Amino acid sequence: MKRTRRGKTGLLQATASFVLGAVTGAIVALLYAPTSGQVARRRLAMKARGLQRTAVRRLGRAQRALATKAEHVREAAAGWMTERFPVRNGRHPIRHRAIRHAAAR
């Protein structure tokens, strides 16, 4: 397969085309904008505040849900520990097994 190299002129043309398209799009957007800049900025600010409030609410809900689930896991773990290792006379009756070494057999 034969490779073609663009070099600096191809990169320059691509960059110039991109910049020209961006400038043209910005001019067209300004000419056809239905509102003034001040009104548009106000609307954008209101929309951003609304999105921020929504994000804060959802984050709060997620934190509460995680805290609830963590509490359930904590309770389940405590129950499991109590079942497996009951406390009698202030001591846990954990049986220690004798360690058998391979050389002792």
C-alpha positions as CSV (number, residue, x, y, z in Angstrom):
1,M,0.0,0.0,0.0
2,K,1.2,3.4,-0.9
3,R,1.1,6.1,1.8
4,T,0.6,9.7,0.9
5,R,2.0,12.5,3.0
6,R,0.2,15.7,3.4
7,G,3.0,17.7,5.0
8,K,2.6,21.2,6.4
9,T,0.5,22.6,3.6
10,G,-2.2,20.0,4.1
11,L,-2.3,20.6,7.8
12,L,-2.4,24.4,7.2
13,Q,-5.3,24.0,4.8
14,A,-7.3,21.8,7.2
15,T,-6.7,24.3,10.1
16,A,-7.7,27.3,7.9
17,S,-10.9,25.5,6.7
18,F,-11.8,24.7,10.3
19,V,-11.2,28.3,11.5
20,L,-13.2,29.7,8.5
21,G,-16.1,27.4,9.2
22,A,-16.1,28.3,12.9
23,V,-16.0,32.1,12.1
24,T,-18.8,31.7,9.5
25,G,-21.0,29.7,12.0
26,A,-20.5,32.3,14.7
27,I,-21.5,35.2,12.4
28,V,-24.6,33.4,11.1
29,A,-25.5,32.6,14.7
30,L,-25.2,36.2,15.7
31,L,-27.2,37.4,12.8
32,Y,-30.1,35.0,13.4
33,A,-30.2,35.1,17.2
34,P,-33.8,35.8,18.3
35,T,-32.7,37.7,21.4
36,S,-30.2,40.2,22.5
37,G,-27.0,39.2,24.2
38,Q,-28.1,40.4,27.7
39,V,-31.3,38.3,27.5
40,A,-29.5,35.3,26.2
41,R,-26.9,35.5,29.0
42,R,-29.7,35.8,31.6
43,R,-31.5,32.7,30.1
44,L,-28.3,30.7,30.1
45,A,-27.6,31.7,33.7
46,M,-31.1,30.7,34.8
47,K,-30.8,27.4,32.9
48,A,-27.4,26.7,34.6
49,R,-28.8,27.5,38.1
50,G,-31.7,25.1,37.3
51,L,-29.3,22.4,36.3
52,Q,-27.2,23.0,39.4
53,R,-30.3,22.7,41.6
54,T,-31.3,19.4,39.9
55,A,-27.8,18.0,40.3
56,V,-27.7,18.9,44.0
57,R,-31.0,17.3,44.6
58,R,-30.0,14.1,42.8
59,L,-26.7,14.0,44.6
60,G,-28.6,14.4,47.9
61,R,-30.9,11.5,47.0
62,A,-28.0,9.3,46.0
63,Q,-26.2,10.1,49.3
64,R,-29.3,9.2,51.3
65,A,-29.8,6.0,49.4
66,L,-26.2,5.0,49.9
67,A,-26.3,5.8,53.6
68,T,-29.5,3.6,53.9
69,K,-27.8,0.7,52.1
70,A,-24.7,1.1,54.2
71,E,-26.8,0.9,57.4
72,H,-28.5,-2.3,56.1
73,V,-25.1,-3.9,55.3
74,R,-23.8,-2.8,58.7
75,E,-26.8,-4.4,60.5
76,A,-26.6,-7.6,58.4
77,A,-22.8,-7.9,59.2
78,A,-23.5,-7.3,62.9
79,G,-26.1,-10.1,62.8
80,W,-23.9,-12.4,60.9
81,M,-21.0,-11.8,63.4
82,T,-23.4,-12.4,66.4
83,E,-24.6,-15.7,64.9
84,R,-21.1,-16.9,64.1
85,F,-19.3,-15.6,67.1
86,P,-21.6,-15.3,70.1
87,V,-20.3,-13.5,73.1
88,R,-20.4,-15.7,76.3
89,N,-19.1,-14.4,79.7
90,G,-17.6,-11.5,78.0
91,R,-15.4,-13.6,75.7
92,H,-15.7,-14.8,72.2
93,P,-15.5,-18.6,72.0
94,I,-13.2,-18.8,69.0
95,R,-11.6,-22.2,68.8
96,H,-7.9,-22.1,67.9
97,R,-6.8,-25.0,65.8
98,A,-3.4,-26.6,66.3
99,I,-1.1,-25.7,63.5
100,R,0.4,-28.7,61.8
101,H,3.6,-28.3,60.0
102,A,4.6,-30.3,57.0
103,A,7.8,-31.4,58.8
104,A,5.9,-32.7,61.9
105,R,3.9,-35.3,60.0
